[in-house]
Amino acid sequence: MSGLKQLRSRIKSITTTQKITKAMQIVSATKFTKAKNQVKDSEDYIGILHDIMSSVASSNNLQDMPIEQKKFFSEGLLYQSELNINNSHLLIVVTSERGLCGAFNFLLSKQVKSDIANLENAGKQVRLIIIGKKGYDAFKGQYSHYIDNYYEFPKTHNNNLSFQVKEKLMEMVEDSRISNCQIYFNNCKNAMVQIPTKKQILPIEKQLCSNEKYLSYEYEGEELILHMINLYVSAQINYALLQNRASEEGARMTAMDNATKNAKELINKLTLKLNRSRQDMITKDLIEIIAGAEAV
């Protein structure tokens, strides 16, 4: 009888867990849809800024810029000795605050750690800005001396975080503390596929402009260019945050769906085992009754 009681207790416990994972799946599905829509809405804006800044980086008028602004562009790094730029690489790592999303954070952290080792082997200095508690937990031990700043990932998306990170990044560039900045995040292909992604923010590279109307550029003053650089950097960070949030909710939705299915499968197995045990007990009791009747 104690065996039956234990089986019933396990079934009840797993059923409760199944209800929780199902609820989390539904919540994540709603958040995933919202996050994907935000990513889609931001893509046109990102594309326009990318084309504009690429055209600026490719322009012959780059030489007309103040020497302090040239450090934001790949061509400007030709003046690296004159600018006294520290040849450090800043890595911005975007992770999540919560778990229950599979290997979502682990795979990204693994790529960052591999790149840190490669940069060190190449004689480069490394600095880290960590976004998200899971990322901080992954790097606060062995890599704590690399961490410049740590930011919590907000529960709901807003532009405050991207602005704060952008301000810190611009300060480090203006003080010539870094010459290169890359941001790491998970790129959301769909709910089941999240790809750890590395994207260069600075220096802004020469690239083929996809829109002809941005190919012509005339220098119109340092304030305008600096404003455009601020917009570009902030937009790149904001886009990475949006992609990572969509990836996180997609990964969690998939993980909770798998957990719900596994719970259902386990409940079915335990229920079958419970029914067989009850049947065995009933059969045993019947045999004893029949044997007793025959003895009389």
C-alpha positions as CSV (number, residue, x, y, z in Angstrom):
1,M,0.0,0.0,0.0
2,S,2.9,2.3,0.8
3,G,4.1,1.8,-2.8
4,L,0.8,3.0,-4.2
5,K,0.8,6.0,-1.9
6,Q,4.3,7.0,-3.1
7,L,3.2,6.7,-6.8
8,R,0.1,8.8,-6.2
9,S,2.3,11.4,-4.5
10,R,4.8,11.5,-7.4
11,I,2.0,11.8,-9.9
12,K,0.4,14.7,-8.0
13,S,3.8,16.5,-7.7
14,I,4.6,16.1,-11.4
15,T,1.1,17.2,-12.4
16,T,1.6,20.4,-10.4
17,T,5.0,21.0,-12.1
18,Q,3.4,20.3,-15.5
19,K,0.8,23.1,-14.8
20,I,3.6,25.5,-13.9
21,T,5.7,24.7,-17.0
22,K,2.6,25.0,-19.2
23,A,1.7,28.4,-17.7
24,M,5.3,29.6,-18.2
25,Q,5.2,28.4,-21.8
26,I,2.1,30.4,-22.5
27,V,3.6,33.6,-20.8
28,S,6.8,33.2,-22.8
29,A,4.9,32.7,-26.1
30,T,3.1,36.0,-25.5
31,K,6.3,37.8,-24.7
32,F,8.1,36.2,-27.6
33,T,5.5,37.5,-30.1
34,K,5.8,41.0,-28.7
35,A,9.6,40.9,-28.7
36,K,9.7,39.7,-32.3
37,N,7.4,42.5,-33.4
38,Q,9.7,45.0,-31.7
39,V,12.8,43.5,-33.5
40,K,11.0,43.8,-36.8
41,D,9.9,47.4,-36.1
42,S,13.5,48.4,-35.4
43,E,15.2,46.8,-38.4
44,D,14.4,49.5,-40.9
45,Y,15.7,52.2,-38.6
46,I,18.9,50.2,-38.0
47,G,19.3,49.7,-41.8
48,I,19.1,53.4,-42.5
49,L,21.5,54.3,-39.8
50,H,23.9,51.6,-40.9
51,D,23.9,52.9,-44.5
52,I,24.4,56.5,-43.4
53,M,27.3,55.7,-41.1
54,S,28.9,53.3,-43.7
55,S,28.7,56.1,-46.3
56,V,30.4,58.5,-43.8
57,A,33.1,55.9,-43.1
58,S,33.7,55.5,-46.9
59,S,33.7,59.2,-47.6
60,N,36.8,61.1,-48.7
61,N,35.7,63.9,-46.4
62,L,36.6,61.8,-43.4
63,Q,39.9,63.7,-43.3
64,D,38.0,66.9,-42.6
65,M,36.8,65.7,-39.3
66,P,38.3,66.7,-36.0
67,I,41.0,64.3,-35.0
68,E,39.0,63.2,-31.9
69,Q,36.1,62.0,-34.1
70,K,38.2,60.0,-36.5
71,K,38.8,57.4,-33.7
72,F,35.2,56.2,-34.2
73,F,36.0,55.0,-37.8
74,S,38.2,52.3,-39.1
75,E,40.0,54.8,-41.4
76,G,40.6,57.0,-38.3
77,L,42.6,54.4,-36.6
78,L,45.4,55.3,-39.1
79,Y,45.9,58.2,-36.7
80,Q,46.1,55.8,-33.7
81,S,49.6,56.9,-32.6
82,E,48.6,60.6,-32.8
83,L,45.4,59.9,-30.8
84,N,47.3,57.9,-28.2
85,I,44.5,55.2,-28.3
86,N,44.8,52.3,-26.0
87,N,44.6,49.1,-28.1
88,S,42.0,47.5,-25.9
89,H,38.9,45.6,-27.0
90,L,35.6,46.2,-25.3
91,L,33.2,43.2,-25.3
92,I,29.6,43.9,-24.4
93,V,27.9,40.7,-23.4
94,V,24.1,40.5,-23.4
95,T,22.6,37.7,-21.4
96,S,19.4,37.2,-19.4
97,E,18.4,37.8,-15.8
98,R,16.6,34.4,-15.4
99,G,17.3,30.8,-16.3
100,L,15.0,28.0,-17.4
101,C,15.9,28.7,-21.0
102,G,18.1,25.8,-21.9
103,A,21.7,26.4,-23.0
104,F,20.8,29.9,-24.1
105,N,23.3,31.8,-21.9
106,F,25.9,29.0,-21.7
107,L,26.6,28.9,-25.5
108,L,27.0,32.7,-25.7
109,S,29.4,32.8,-22.7
110,K,31.4,30.0,-24.1
111,Q,31.9,32.0,-27.4
112,V,32.9,35.1,-25.4
113,K,35.5,33.1,-23.3
114,S,36.9,31.6,-26.5
115,D,37.3,35.1,-28.0
116,I,38.9,36.5,-24.8
117,A,41.5,33.7,-25.0
118,N,42.2,34.5,-28.7
119,L,42.6,38.2,-28.0
120,E,44.9,37.5,-25.1
121,N,47.0,35.3,-27.3
122,A,47.2,38.1,-29.8
123,G,48.5,40.4,-27.1
124,K,45.3,42.5,-26.9
125,Q,43.8,43.9,-23.7
126,V,40.2,43.0,-22.9
127,R,37.4,44.9,-21.1
128,L,33.9,43.6,-20.4
129,I,30.5,45.2,-20.0
130,I,28.0,42.5,-18.8
131,I,24.3,42.8,-19.2
132,G,22.2,40.3,-17.4
133,K,22.7,38.4,-14.1
134,K,23.4,35.1,-15.8
135,G,26.3,36.6,-17.7
136,Y,27.7,38.2,-14.6
137,D,27.5,34.9,-12.8
138,A,29.4,33.3,-15.7
139,F,32.3,35.9,-15.7
140,K,32.5,37.1,-12.1
141,G,35.0,34.4,-11.1
142,Q,37.9,33.8,-13.4
143,Y,37.2,36.9,-15.5
144,S,36.2,39.4,-12.8
145,H,39.2,41.6,-13.5
146,Y,38.0,42.2,-17.0
147,I,34.6,43.6,-16.0
148,D,34.2,47.3,-16.2
149,N,30.4,47.5,-15.7
150,Y,27.5,45.3,-15.0
151,Y,23.9,46.1,-15.8
152,E,20.7,44.2,-14.9
153,F,18.5,43.3,-17.8
154,P,15.2,45.2,-17.3
155,K,11.9,43.2,-17.0
156,T,10.3,45.3,-19.7
157,H,12.2,46.8,-22.6
158,N,13.0,50.5,-22.6
159,N,15.7,52.7,-24.1
160,N,17.3,53.6,-20.7
161,L,19.6,50.6,-20.7
162,S,20.9,51.1,-24.2
163,F,21.4,54.8,-23.4
164,Q,23.4,54.0,-20.3
165,V,25.6,51.5,-22.1
166,K,26.1,53.9,-25.0
167,E,27.2,56.7,-22.6
168,K,29.7,54.4,-21.0
169,L,31.0,53.2,-24.4
170,M,31.3,56.8,-25.8
171,E,33.2,57.9,-22.6
172,M,35.7,55.0,-23.0
173,V,36.3,55.9,-26.7
174,E,36.6,59.6,-26.1
175,D,39.1,58.9,-23.3
176,S,41.1,56.7,-25.7
177,R,40.7,53.7,-23.4
178,I,39.5,51.4,-26.2
179,S,40.0,51.1,-29.9
180,N,37.4,48.4,-30.7
181,C,34.0,47.4,-29.4
182,Q,32.0,44.2,-30.2
183,I,28.6,43.2,-28.8
184,Y,27.6,39.6,-28.1
185,F,24.0,38.6,-28.1
186,N,21.7,35.8,-29.2
187,N,20.1,36.4,-32.6
188,C,16.6,35.0,-32.8
189,K,15.8,33.1,-36.0
190,N,12.6,31.6,-34.6
191,A,11.3,30.2,-31.3
192,M,13.5,27.1,-31.6
193,V,16.7,28.6,-33.0
194,Q,18.8,31.2,-31.3
195,I,22.3,31.9,-32.7
196,P,25.1,33.3,-30.5
197,T,26.1,36.4,-32.5
198,K,29.1,38.8,-32.4
199,K,28.7,42.2,-34.0
200,Q,31.2,45.0,-34.3
201,I,30.0,48.4,-33.2
202,L,33.2,50.4,-33.3
203,P,35.2,51.3,-35.3
204,I,32.7,51.9,-38.0
205,E,33.9,50.1,-41.1
206,K,33.8,51.0,-44.7
207,Q,31.0,48.9,-46.3
208,L,29.0,48.8,-49.5
209,C,26.1,51.1,-49.0
210,S,22.8,49.4,-49.9
211,N,21.0,52.7,-50.7
212,E,22.3,55.0,-53.4
213,K,20.8,58.1,-51.8
214,Y,23.3,57.8,-48.9
215,L,26.3,57.5,-51.1
216,S,26.8,61.3,-51.4
217,Y,28.1,62.8,-48.2
218,E,29.4,66.3,-47.3
219,Y,30.9,67.1,-44.0
220,E,28.7,69.7,-42.2
221,G,30.2,70.1,-38.8
222,E,31.4,68.0,-35.8
223,E,28.2,68.3,-33.8
224,L,26.1,66.6,-36.5
225,I,28.5,63.8,-36.9
226,L,28.9,63.2,-33.2
227,H,25.1,63.2,-32.9
228,M,24.8,60.6,-35.7
229,I,27.5,58.4,-34.0
230,N,25.6,58.5,-30.8
231,L,22.4,57.5,-32.5
232,Y,24.2,54.7,-34.4
233,V,25.8,53.3,-31.3
234,S,22.7,53.5,-29.2
235,A,20.6,51.8,-32.0
236,Q,23.1,49.0,-32.3
237,I,23.0,48.3,-28.6
238,N,19.2,48.6,-28.5
239,Y,18.8,46.2,-31.4
240,A,21.0,43.6,-29.7
241,L,18.9,43.9,-26.5
242,L,15.7,43.4,-28.5
243,Q,17.1,40.4,-30.3
244,N,18.4,38.9,-27.1
245,R,15.0,39.3,-25.3
246,A,13.2,37.7,-28.2
247,S,15.8,34.8,-28.2
248,E,15.4,34.4,-24.4
249,E,11.6,34.1,-24.6
250,G,11.8,31.8,-27.5
251,A,14.3,29.6,-25.8
252,R,12.2,29.6,-22.6
253,M,9.0,28.8,-24.5
254,T,10.7,25.9,-26.2
255,A,12.3,24.6,-22.9
256,M,9.0,24.8,-21.0
257,D,7.2,23.1,-23.9
258,N,9.7,20.2,-23.7
259,A,9.3,20.1,-19.9
260,T,5.5,20.0,-20.2
261,K,5.7,17.1,-22.7
262,N,8.2,15.2,-20.6
263,A,6.0,15.7,-17.5
264,K,3.0,14.3,-19.5
265,E,5.0,11.3,-20.6
266,L,6.3,10.6,-17.1
267,I,2.7,11.0,-15.7
268,N,1.5,8.4,-18.2
269,K,4.2,6.0,-17.2
270,L,3.6,6.4,-13.5
271,T,-0.2,6.1,-14.0
272,L,0.3,2.9,-15.9
273,K,2.6,1.6,-13.2
274,L,0.1,2.6,-10.5
275,N,-2.7,0.8,-12.3
276,R,-0.6,-2.4,-12.8
277,S,0.3,-2.3,-9.1
278,R,-3.4,-2.0,-8.1
279,Q,-4.3,-4.8,-10.4
280,D,-1.6,-7.0,-9.0
281,M,-2.9,-6.3,-5.4
282,I,-6.5,-7.0,-6.4
283,T,-5.5,-10.2,-8.2
284,K,-3.4,-11.3,-5.1
285,D,-6.4,-10.6,-2.8
286,L,-8.7,-12.6,-5.0
287,I,-6.3,-15.6,-5.1
288,E,-6.2,-15.5,-1.3
289,I,-10.0,-15.4,-1.0
290,I,-10.5,-18.2,-3.4
291,A,-7.8,-20.3,-1.7
292,G,-9.4,-19.7,1.7
293,A,-12.9,-20.7,0.4
294,E,-11.5,-23.9,-1.1
295,A,-9.8,-24.7,2.2
296,V,-13.1,-24.4,4.0
